[in-house]
Amino acid sequence: MRQTITEKILARHCGRDRVSPGETIESKVDVLMMHDITSSDVIKLLKREFGNRIHPDLKVVATPDHYVPGKDIASAILYQELKGFVDEQQALGADITAYMVEGGDYGVCHVMLPSKGHVIPGQVIVGGDSHTCTYGALGAFSTGIGTTEAGNVLATGSLWFRVPESFKIDVNGEMPKNVMAKDLFLRVVGDVGVDGCLYQAMEWTGDTIRNMSIDEKMTLTNMAIEAGAKSGIIEPDGKTIEYRRARQAPMTQENWRSWCTDADNLKSDKDATYVNVKEINASGLEPLVAKPHLPSNVTPARELNNIKINQAYIGSCTGGKWEDFVAAGEILKGRKAAKGVRLLVVPSTSDIQDRLVASGLYFTFKNAGAVFSAPTCGACLGGYMGVLAPGEVCISSTNRNFRGRMGHPNSEVYLASPKTVAASAIAGYIIGAKNE
């Protein structure tokens, strides 16, 4: 029986030649991601049950991001607790890297880990956040886990998994200039539903995917959970290698060479078995929007130009990457947000914040009437820096539009690509970017 890339990675991590969907395995974990809002109970569990010792073979990356800088006393305490844990474990010799607010090098976890070189093709990576599936863009098996699981991973360096079936989305053709990876994902989740890939690995293939940048690939794998998937994954290629080489990867050159040249373990066999295969012609895509209150409630942006907006939000692990701002800036250059529209720009990392200033994009957004935030998850989860009042409407480059997700239960969130968010900010109502 031939295998998918997901099955190969999991087989390798449980010391077997092959695994089959539905099997329960114990897999070695390479990296655990910890952030501010889900780590408190994980830390308590490690101290209470496991003698406060992190497994020596486990790499831990701590990236507080949801409520930073601290928005209130409760969030400040969560940050304080995580920082204390990091300092303590580093003194004990644990392999833990942290990107704290002190020093200014920090940001949203799912952009920080890849951009700082902590994601290696073929790894198993877990974290206490549902969008941990992002790292599959670089050919890793990555997924979100709960508090108890994270505590056990800290102590044992391993975790039980049920091997997921794989759902292949084969995308070919040239995407129109006014659409982005976000539109592609919305097309898929609109077709299959929020449970259409339940506990499956969403594997993206085809010429369109191969031609995408890493930033755009990350958008696809980031949102896998919105279709109910266990993970999202894309076969690593030359772009993956160059992305990693441009970052000081935390591994030896010898190990890196072995991962990159072991091609058979980093791609699916041609006759691998999939639970479903979906084919998409990318040239037929158009700007799409997910209406309240589900990511799957998808419709063309052109059908919503009577929906006035109060806020346009460009940010988050989904839509706050460097190329997201480049795309939005192309639309906003020389233009102004409509009267009565709050345009919020929230870079996902401090490095991106620096690039916005150095490139001049900062002034493109500022001249358009944008308000900037320091890197944070912020309003994406209704935290702060852009929370919605009753009756307000927001078009957002984020990943979820559940009732009350960004604020009051009677507010409404429409999900779209950064280009569509920018075009809508200018118009004052929902509209897709022009194909020009």
SVG drawing of the C-alpha trace seen along z (x, -y; Angstrom):
<svg xmlns="http://www.w3.org/2000/svg" viewBox="-27 -61 54 63">
<polyline fill="none" stroke="black" stroke-width="0.4" points="0.0,0.0 1.4,-3.4 1.3,-6.3 0.6,-10.0 3.1,-12.5 1.1,-12.6 1.2,-8.8 4.9,-8.8 5.7,-11.5 3.7,-9.7 5.2,-6.3 8.7,-7.7 7.9,-9.3 6.5,-6.1 9.4,-3.9 7.5,-2.0 7.7,-1.6 4.0,-2.5 0.8,-3.4 -2.8,-3.3 -5.7,-5.8 -7.6,-4.9 -4.7,-3.4 -3.8,-4.8 0.0,-5.4 2.4,-7.0 4.4,-9.5 7.5,-11.4 6.9,-15.1 9.7,-17.4 8.3,-20.8 5.7,-22.1 4.4,-25.6 3.2,-27.5 1.5,-30.9 0.0,-33.0 -3.6,-32.0 -3.4,-28.2 -0.1,-27.6 -1.1,-28.3 -2.7,-24.9 0.0,-23.2 2.7,-24.6 0.7,-23.6 0.3,-20.0 4.0,-19.7 4.8,-20.8 2.1,-18.8 2.4,-15.5 5.9,-15.4 8.3,-17.1 8.6,-20.2 11.0,-18.5 10.7,-18.9 11.6,-15.9 15.2,-16.4 14.5,-15.6 11.6,-18.1 12.1,-21.5 9.7,-24.1 9.0,-27.5 7.1,-30.1 5.4,-32.9 3.0,-35.0 0.7,-36.7 -3.0,-36.8 -3.1,-39.5 0.2,-41.2 1.2,-43.7 -1.0,-42.9 -4.5,-44.3 -5.6,-43.9 -4.5,-42.5 -5.6,-38.9 -3.6,-38.9 -0.6,-40.4 -0.6,-37.6 -0.7,-35.0 2.3,-36.6 4.1,-36.8 3.5,-33.1 4.8,-32.1 7.8,-34.3 8.7,-32.9 8.3,-29.3 10.6,-30.1 13.3,-31.6 13.1,-28.7 13.3,-26.0 16.1,-27.7 18.1,-27.7 17.4,-24.0 18.8,-23.4 15.6,-22.7 15.6,-23.3 13.2,-26.2 13.3,-29.3 11.1,-32.3 10.0,-35.4 8.8,-37.7 7.8,-41.3 11.0,-42.4 13.4,-43.3 10.7,-43.8 11.3,-40.6 7.9,-38.9 4.7,-38.3 1.8,-35.9 2.9,-32.3 1.9,-30.8 3.9,-33.4 6.8,-33.5 7.7,-29.8 8.1,-29.5 9.8,-32.9 12.3,-32.2 13.3,-28.8 11.6,-26.5 9.6,-24.5 11.4,-21.8 9.8,-19.6 8.9,-16.2 8.6,-17.2 5.7,-16.6 4.7,-19.9 1.9,-20.5 0.7,-23.5 -2.1,-24.6 -3.9,-26.5 -6.2,-25.2 -4.3,-27.0 -1.1,-25.2 -2.0,-23.4 -0.3,-26.4 3.1,-24.8 2.1,-22.2 2.8,-24.8 6.5,-23.8 5.8,-20.1 5.4,-19.3 2.6,-17.4 1.2,-20.0 -1.9,-20.2 -3.5,-21.9 -3.9,-20.0 -5.5,-20.5 -4.1,-21.5 -3.7,-17.9 -2.1,-16.7 0.3,-19.6 1.3,-18.9 2.0,-15.3 4.0,-16.3 6.2,-18.5 7.0,-15.6 7.2,-12.7 8.1,-14.2 5.4,-12.1 1.7,-12.0 -1.0,-9.5 -2.6,-10.2 -5.2,-8.5 -3.8,-8.5 -6.0,-10.8 -7.3,-10.0 -6.1,-12.5 -8.3,-14.7 -6.4,-15.9 -7.2,-19.3 -5.6,-19.5 -5.4,-23.1 -4.2,-24.0 -4.3,-27.1 -3.4,-30.8 -5.3,-32.7 -6.7,-36.0 -4.8,-39.0 -7.6,-40.1 -7.8,-36.8 -5.5,-35.3 -5.0,-32.0 -7.8,-33.1 -10.3,-33.1 -9.1,-29.6 -9.6,-28.3 -13.0,-30.0 -14.1,-28.3 -13.1,-24.9 -14.7,-25.3 -17.8,-26.8 -18.1,-23.7 -17.4,-21.0 -18.6,-22.8 -17.0,-23.3 -17.0,-19.6 -16.3,-18.5 -12.7,-17.4 -13.4,-16.2 -10.2,-14.7 -8.6,-14.6 -5.3,-15.9 -6.0,-18.5 -3.2,-18.0 -2.9,-20.8 -1.3,-19.8 -1.1,-21.1 0.7,-23.7 -1.2,-26.6 0.0,-25.5 3.6,-24.9 3.7,-28.5 2.5,-30.1 4.8,-31.8 5.2,-30.4 3.1,-33.2 0.2,-32.2 0.6,-28.5 0.5,-29.3 -3.0,-30.8 -4.2,-27.5 -2.8,-25.3 -3.7,-27.8 -7.4,-27.5 -7.5,-23.7 -9.2,-23.6 -12.1,-25.7 -13.1,-22.7 -12.8,-20.4 -9.4,-19.1 -6.8,-17.6 -4.0,-19.2 -3.1,-20.9 0.0,-20.0 1.9,-20.9 4.8,-18.9 8.0,-20.8 9.9,-22.0 12.7,-24.4 10.7,-27.4 10.6,-25.6 14.3,-25.1 15.0,-28.7 12.6,-30.0 14.4,-27.9 17.9,-28.9 17.0,-32.6 16.4,-32.0 18.9,-30.7 17.5,-27.2 18.1,-25.7 19.6,-22.5 22.9,-21.3 23.7,-21.4 24.1,-17.6 20.6,-17.0 19.1,-19.6 20.7,-17.9 19.2,-14.6 15.7,-16.0 15.8,-17.8 17.3,-15.0 15.1,-12.2 12.5,-13.1 10.5,-9.9 9.5,-10.7 8.5,-14.2 6.0,-13.6 3.0,-11.4 3.2,-8.4 1.4,-8.8 -1.0,-6.0 -1.6,-6.8 -5.1,-6.4 -7.3,-9.5 -10.7,-9.6 -11.6,-12.3 -10.0,-14.3 -11.2,-17.7 -10.0,-19.4 -10.1,-23.1 -9.4,-25.3 -7.8,-28.4 -8.5,-30.6 -12.2,-30.5 -11.8,-31.9 -13.1,-35.3 -13.1,-37.4 -15.1,-35.6 -16.5,-36.5 -17.6,-34.3 -20.8,-35.8 -21.7,-35.6 -21.6,-33.3 -19.6,-30.5 -16.4,-30.4 -18.4,-28.1 -21.1,-30.6 -19.4,-31.7 -20.6,-34.0 -19.0,-36.1 -18.0,-39.6 -19.8,-41.1 -23.1,-40.0 -22.6,-41.9 -22.0,-45.5 -25.0,-46.7 -23.4,-45.7 -21.9,-48.8 -19.0,-48.3 -17.8,-50.0 -14.4,-48.3 -11.8,-46.8 -9.2,-44.6 -6.0,-43.5 -4.0,-41.2 -3.9,-37.8 -2.0,-34.6 -4.1,-34.2 -4.0,-37.6 -1.2,-39.6 1.8,-38.2 4.2,-40.3 2.6,-39.5 -0.8,-40.1 0.2,-43.7 1.9,-44.0 -1.3,-42.9 -3.5,-45.3 -1.0,-48.1 -1.3,-47.7 -5.0,-48.4 -4.8,-51.2 -1.9,-53.2 -2.9,-56.8 -6.5,-56.1 -8.4,-56.8 -10.6,-54.6 -14.2,-55.7 -15.6,-58.1 -16.9,-56.3 -14.7,-53.2 -12.0,-52.2 -9.1,-50.7 -6.9,-48.7 -3.5,-47.3 -2.1,-44.7 1.3,-43.2 1.7,-39.7 5.4,-40.1 7.8,-42.9 9.9,-41.9 7.0,-42.6 6.3,-45.8 9.9,-46.9 9.5,-46.0 6.3,-48.0 8.2,-51.1 11.4,-50.4 9.5,-49.7 7.3,-52.8 4.1,-50.6 3.6,-52.1 2.9,-55.4 0.7,-53.9 -1.6,-52.6 -1.2,-55.7 -2.1,-58.0 -5.2,-55.8 -6.4,-56.6 -5.3,-53.3 -4.7,-52.9 -1.8,-50.6 -1.4,-48.2 1.6,-46.5 1.8,-42.8 -0.9,-40.8 -3.8,-38.4 -5.9,-41.3 -9.3,-41.7 -9.2,-38.4 -10.6,-36.6 -12.4,-39.6 -9.5,-40.3 -8.7,-44.0 -7.4,-46.6 -10.5,-46.5 -13.4,-44.9 -16.8,-45.5 -19.8,-47.2 -23.4,-46.0 -24.6,-46.2 -21.2,-46.9 -20.0,-45.2 -16.4,-44.3 -14.7,-42.8 -11.6,-41.0 -8.6,-39.0 -8.8,-36.7 -10.0,-33.1 -13.2,-33.0 -16.5,-34.8 -18.5,-33.0 -21.1,-35.0 -19.3,-37.3 -15.9,-36.3 -14.6,-39.8 -16.8,-41.5 -20.5,-41.9 -22.7,-39.0 -24.8,-41.3 -21.9,-42.4 -21.1,-40.8 -17.8,-39.6 -17.2,-38.9 -14.1,-37.0 -12.1,-37.9 -8.7,-38.2 -6.5,-41.3 -7.2,-42.6 -10.9,-42.4 -10.6,-44.0 -8.6,-46.9 -11.0,-47.4 -14.0,-47.4 -12.3,-49.9 -12.1,-52.3 -15.6,-51.8 -17.2,-51.8 -19.1,-48.6 -18.1,-45.0 -16.7,-44.8 -14.0,-42.6 -10.8,-44.1 -10.8,-44.7 -9.0,-42.2 -6.3,-44.6"/>
</svg>
